[in-house]
Amino acid sequence: MYLELKKIDIELLSLLQENSKKSNREIAKELKISKETVALKINNYFYNNLVKSFYLKVNYEKLGFKEINLFIRFKKISNLIITEFIKYLEKQDNTTWIGKSFGKYDLKIAFIFKDISQVNDFIFEISSKFGKDIEIIDSLYIIEKYKSNGNLFFNDNNNNNNNLKYKKILNKKISSLNTEIQIDDLDKNLLYLLGENPQISYVELGNKLKYTPEGVKF
């Protein structure tokens, strides 16, 4: 059974997609509805599995990293091999995303690095530990990233009911910059907490980090 989106739902989902860190109060002000209505609608999105989670997207290029995707195909797929391999990947600091795949490859891994030797070392380590089970390891280097306009998807989905048309318009190019940002342990802990829950308040962040809400916001 498909959900039908009302105009207010489309506007709310669009705002969350643009910036999931916005508070219910800020969203309510923009949409001219009560913050209680916003909270109720978001809870309903989760309840109906329309929204699965909020997530933080870090621009690793600002920290001096490049990104590469690794594609893995196993000789003989099994839950045991997949589980063991994913547990190994989760322990790697530079692994940012792991996905099970259907088709030519069984897994896709997003990996960040500062030097190409790190990629070679990572692939060599994977081959050493799981070589007997792996048939293919392919890599794809990300040169540039583009952001698609999700608002068009919601509008198109609402207007055409069951006829889903996926429109992707490259409207925002994320260019790589030469200037790198240095981050300390506080920044790392802050990014970690935001990665777990981008909607966490500045007060909650301050309490967890033993820092002032104003300092966290700054």
C-alpha positions as CSV (number, residue, x, y, z in Angstrom):
1,M,0.0,0.0,0.0
2,Y,1.4,3.4,-1.1
3,L,1.2,6.6,1.0
4,E,-0.3,9.7,-0.6
5,L,1.5,12.9,0.3
6,K,-0.4,16.1,1.0
7,K,1.1,19.5,0.1
8,I,2.1,20.1,3.7
9,D,3.9,16.7,3.9
10,I,5.8,17.5,0.7
11,E,6.9,20.9,2.1
12,L,7.9,19.4,5.4
13,L,9.9,16.5,3.8
14,S,11.6,18.9,1.5
15,L,12.7,21.1,4.4
16,L,14.0,18.1,6.3
17,Q,15.9,16.9,3.2
18,E,17.5,20.2,2.7
19,N,18.5,20.4,6.4
20,S,17.5,17.7,8.9
21,K,19.1,19.7,11.7
22,K,16.2,22.2,11.6
23,S,14.2,22.2,14.8
24,N,10.5,21.6,14.9
25,R,10.1,25.2,15.9
26,E,12.0,26.5,12.9
27,I,10.0,24.2,10.5
28,A,6.7,25.2,12.1
29,K,7.5,28.8,11.6
30,E,8.4,28.3,7.9
31,L,5.3,26.2,7.2
32,K,3.0,28.3,9.4
33,I,1.8,25.3,11.5
34,S,2.3,24.4,15.1
35,K,5.5,22.7,16.3
36,E,3.3,20.0,17.8
37,T,1.9,19.2,14.4
38,V,5.4,19.0,13.0
39,A,6.4,16.6,15.7
40,L,3.3,14.5,15.1
41,K,3.9,14.3,11.4
42,I,7.6,13.3,11.8
43,N,6.6,10.6,14.2
44,N,4.1,9.4,11.7
45,Y,6.7,9.3,8.9
46,F,8.9,7.0,11.1
47,Y,5.9,4.9,12.1
48,N,4.9,4.3,8.5
49,N,8.6,3.7,7.5
50,L,8.4,6.7,5.1
51,V,11.5,8.2,6.9
52,K,14.0,5.6,8.1
53,S,16.6,7.9,9.7
54,F,18.2,11.3,9.6
55,Y,21.9,11.4,8.7
56,L,24.9,13.7,8.6
57,K,26.8,14.1,5.3
58,V,30.4,15.3,5.9
59,N,32.3,16.9,3.1
60,Y,35.6,15.0,3.6
61,E,37.3,17.0,0.9
62,K,37.4,19.9,3.3
63,L,39.5,17.7,5.6
64,G,41.9,16.8,2.8
65,F,40.4,13.4,2.0
66,K,39.5,11.8,-1.4
67,E,36.8,9.2,-1.8
68,I,36.9,5.8,-3.6
69,N,34.2,3.2,-4.0
70,L,35.2,-0.5,-3.8
71,F,32.9,-3.2,-5.3
72,I,33.2,-6.7,-4.0
73,R,32.0,-10.0,-5.5
74,F,32.3,-13.2,-3.6
75,K,33.0,-16.6,-5.2
76,K,30.2,-18.1,-3.2
77,I,27.9,-15.8,-1.2
78,S,26.7,-16.8,2.3
79,N,25.4,-14.9,5.3
80,L,28.4,-16.0,7.3
81,I,30.9,-14.5,4.9
82,I,28.9,-11.3,4.5
83,T,28.5,-10.9,8.3
84,E,32.2,-11.5,9.0
85,F,33.3,-9.2,6.2
86,I,31.0,-6.3,7.3
87,K,32.2,-6.7,10.9
88,Y,35.8,-6.3,9.6
89,L,34.8,-3.2,7.6
90,E,33.0,-1.5,10.5
91,K,36.3,-1.5,12.5
92,Q,38.1,0.4,9.7
93,D,38.4,4.1,10.5
94,N,38.3,5.2,6.9
95,T,35.3,3.2,5.9
96,T,32.3,5.6,5.7
97,W,29.6,3.5,4.1
98,I,28.9,-0.2,3.5
99,G,26.0,-1.5,1.3
100,K,24.8,-5.0,0.3
101,S,24.2,-5.2,-3.4
102,F,22.1,-7.2,-5.9
103,G,23.5,-7.8,-9.3
104,K,27.1,-8.0,-10.5
105,Y,28.5,-7.2,-7.0
106,D,27.7,-8.3,-3.5
107,L,29.0,-5.3,-1.5
108,K,29.7,-1.7,-2.1
109,I,32.2,0.1,0.2
110,A,32.8,3.9,0.4
111,F,36.4,4.6,1.6
112,I,38.2,7.9,2.2
113,F,42.0,8.3,1.9
114,K,44.6,11.1,1.8
115,D,47.2,9.1,-0.1
116,I,46.8,6.5,-2.8
117,S,49.1,4.2,-0.9
118,Q,46.3,3.9,1.7
119,V,44.0,2.5,-0.9
120,N,46.6,0.0,-2.0
121,D,47.2,-1.1,1.6
122,F,43.5,-1.4,2.2
123,I,42.9,-3.6,-0.8
124,F,46.0,-5.7,0.0
125,E,44.7,-6.2,3.6
126,I,41.2,-7.3,2.3
127,S,42.8,-9.7,-0.2
128,S,45.1,-11.1,2.6
129,K,42.2,-11.8,5.0
130,F,39.4,-12.7,2.6
131,G,41.1,-13.6,-0.7
132,K,40.0,-17.2,-0.7
133,D,36.3,-16.0,-0.7
134,I,36.6,-13.0,-3.0
135,E,36.3,-13.3,-6.8
136,I,36.5,-9.6,-7.8
137,I,37.5,-6.3,-6.2
138,D,36.8,-3.3,-8.4
139,S,37.5,0.3,-7.5
140,L,35.9,3.6,-8.7
141,Y,37.5,6.9,-7.8
142,I,35.0,9.8,-7.2
143,I,36.2,12.9,-9.1
144,E,33.2,15.2,-8.5
145,K,29.9,15.0,-6.6
146,Y,26.6,16.5,-7.5
147,K,23.4,16.9,-5.5
148,S,20.1,16.1,-7.0
149,N,16.9,18.0,-6.2
150,G,14.8,15.7,-4.0
151,N,11.9,18.2,-3.9
152,L,11.1,17.4,-7.5
153,F,10.8,13.7,-6.6
154,F,8.3,14.4,-3.9
155,N,6.2,16.7,-6.2
156,D,6.3,14.3,-9.1
157,N,5.4,11.4,-6.9
158,N,2.4,13.3,-5.5
159,N,1.1,14.5,-8.9
160,N,1.4,11.1,-10.6
161,N,0.3,8.8,-7.7
162,N,1.5,5.3,-8.6
163,N,3.6,6.4,-11.6
164,L,6.9,7.1,-10.0
165,K,9.2,9.2,-12.2
166,Y,12.7,9.7,-10.8
167,K,14.0,13.1,-11.8
168,K,17.6,14.0,-11.1
169,I,18.7,17.5,-11.9
170,L,22.3,18.4,-11.2
171,N,21.7,21.7,-9.6
172,K,24.5,22.0,-7.1
173,K,28.1,21.1,-7.9
174,I,30.3,20.3,-4.9
175,S,33.7,21.5,-6.0
176,S,36.9,20.4,-4.3
177,L,38.7,23.2,-2.5
178,N,42.4,23.5,-1.8
179,T,41.9,24.8,1.8
180,E,41.8,22.1,4.4
181,I,40.2,22.4,7.8
182,Q,42.0,21.1,10.9
183,I,39.7,19.5,13.5
184,D,40.4,18.5,17.1
185,D,39.0,15.8,19.4
186,L,36.0,18.0,20.2
187,D,35.1,18.4,16.6
188,K,35.5,14.6,16.0
189,N,33.2,13.9,19.0
190,L,30.7,16.5,17.8
191,L,30.6,15.0,14.2
192,Y,30.2,11.5,15.7
193,L,27.2,12.6,17.8
194,L,25.6,14.4,14.9
195,G,26.2,11.3,12.7
196,E,24.1,9.3,15.2
197,N,21.4,11.9,15.5
198,P,21.5,15.1,13.3
199,Q,18.4,16.4,15.1
200,I,20.0,16.4,18.6
201,S,19.7,19.8,20.2
202,Y,22.6,22.2,21.0
203,V,21.8,21.8,24.7
204,E,22.0,18.0,24.5
205,L,25.2,18.2,22.6
206,G,26.7,20.6,25.1
207,N,25.7,18.2,28.0
208,K,27.3,15.2,26.3
209,L,30.5,17.1,25.4
210,K,30.6,19.1,28.6
211,Y,30.6,22.3,26.5
212,T,28.3,25.3,26.3
213,P,25.4,25.2,23.8
214,E,26.6,28.5,22.3
215,G,30.1,27.0,21.8
216,V,28.6,23.9,20.1
217,K,26.5,26.1,17.8
218,F,29.4,28.3,16.9
